[in-house]
Amino acid sequence: MNKDPYKVLGVSPDASDADIKKAYHELARKYHPDNCPNDDLRQLAAEKMKEVNEAYDTIKSWRSAGKKTGGSGGYNSYGGSAIYVDIRNLLNQKRIQEADRLLESIPYNERGAEWCFLKGVMFAQIGRYFDAIRMMETACRNDPNNMEYRNTLESLRQATANRQNGNMGGYQQRQGCSTCDICSTLLCADCCCECMGSDLIACC
């Protein structure tokens, strides 16, 4: 669905946060399924309510990132993925906590392949490689033809295997934070950034 979320709510992009919230609540009351007398109308109302919720969530995510719109990409990411554009940007900027807050704000029933992929990237950036691989594997199962997911998963597996085998730079793995641990952390995070179009280590 490629709709302008402001048009869905019937407000201007220059509207205040209070006006946007007011418009959302008015539409929520109007399209609440409990107000519909029969099943057919109830189903239509539920679909409309979902659209209204997505529009409101999208606008909130844009504004929490300091923007009024989704940027140069226009509205073609609206309908479930606009928020993921913001999350990718936050991860590329290493704003991990903000990215995780947005990820966790997405309802469980809407956490698909892209959610799992970005959660995996976040885990890799903080050094939780096994959690990162687990999330990447789920993303690949949900979208097996996505080369971005598959390439990132393979890079993470390779980097993790090298870390376990003590092959990073010829160092043997030791207890505690060794040079090997630091290098592997940087390389795993770098492979995720490169897959998303950014770069953590310019020379790699």
FENVEN-V670019 format. One record per backbone hydrogen bond with DSSP energy under -1.0 kcal/mol. NH is the residue of the N-H (numbers start at 1). CO is the residue of the C=O. E is the energy in kcal/mol with one decimal. If there is no record, write none. Layout:
BEGIN
NH_CO_E + NH_CO_E
END
This chain:
BEGIN
8_4_-1.8 + 9_5_-1.8 + 11_6_-2.6 + 15_12_-2.1 + 20_16_-2.2 + 21_17_-2.4 + 22_18_-2.3 + 23_19_-2.5 + 24_20_-2.3 + 25_21_-2.3 + 26_22_-2.1 + 27_23_-2.2 + 28_24_-2.5 + 29_25_-2.0 + 30_26_-2.0 + 31_27_-2.7 + 35_32_-2.3 + 36_33_-1.7 + 42_38_-2.1 + 43_39_-2.3 + 44_40_-1.9 + 45_41_-2.6 + 46_42_-2.1 + 47_43_-2.0 + 48_44_-2.3 + 49_45_-2.7 + 50_46_-2.0 + 51_47_-1.9 + 52_48_-2.4 + 53_49_-2.6 + 54_50_-2.4 + 55_51_-2.3 + 56_52_-2.5 + 57_53_-2.6 + 58_54_-2.4 + 59_55_-2.3 + 60_56_-2.3 + 61_57_-2.2 + 62_58_-2.4 + 63_59_-2.6 + 64_60_-2.2 + 65_61_-1.1 + 66_63_-1.4 + 67_62_-2.7 + 74_71_-2.1 + 76_73_-1.3 + 78_75_-1.9 + 81_77_-1.3 + 85_81_-1.3 + 86_82_-1.4 + 87_83_-2.0 + 88_84_-2.6 + 89_85_-2.1 + 90_86_-2.3 + 91_87_-2.6 + 92_88_-2.6 + 93_89_-1.4 + 94_91_-1.5 + 95_90_-3.0 + 96_94_-1.4 + 99_95_-2.2 + 100_96_-2.7 + 101_97_-2.0 + 102_98_-1.9 + 103_99_-2.4 + 104_100_-2.7 + 106_103_-1.2 + 110_107_-1.9 + 111_108_-1.4 + 112_110_-1.4 + 116_112_-2.1 + 117_113_-2.5 + 118_114_-2.5 + 119_115_-2.4 + 120_116_-2.2 + 121_117_-2.2 + 122_118_-2.3 + 123_119_-2.4 + 124_120_-2.4 + 125_121_-2.1 + 126_122_-1.1 + 127_124_-1.3 + 128_123_-2.7 + 129_127_-1.3 + 132_128_-2.1 + 133_129_-2.9 + 134_130_-2.2 + 135_131_-2.2 + 136_132_-2.4 + 137_133_-2.7 + 138_134_-1.8 + 139_135_-2.3 + 140_136_-2.5 + 141_137_-2.1 + 142_138_-2.2 + 143_139_-1.8 + 146_143_-1.8 + 150_146_-2.0 + 151_147_-2.9 + 152_148_-2.0 + 153_149_-2.4 + 154_150_-2.3 + 155_151_-2.3 + 156_152_-2.5 + 157_153_-2.6 + 158_154_-2.3 + 159_155_-2.5 + 160_156_-2.5 + 161_157_-2.5 + 162_158_-2.5 + 163_159_-1.9 + 164_160_-2.4 + 165_161_-2.1 + 167_162_-2.5 + 169_167_-1.0 + 171_168_-1.4 + 182_178_-2.1 + 183_179_-2.5 + 184_180_-2.8 + 185_181_-2.2 + 186_182_-2.2 + 187_183_-2.8 + 188_184_-2.6 + 189_185_-2.3 + 190_186_-2.5 + 191_187_-2.3 + 192_188_-1.5 + 193_189_-2.2 + 194_190_-2.7 + 195_191_-1.6 + 196_192_-1.1 + 197_194_-1.4 + 198_193_-3.2 + 204_201_-1.6
END
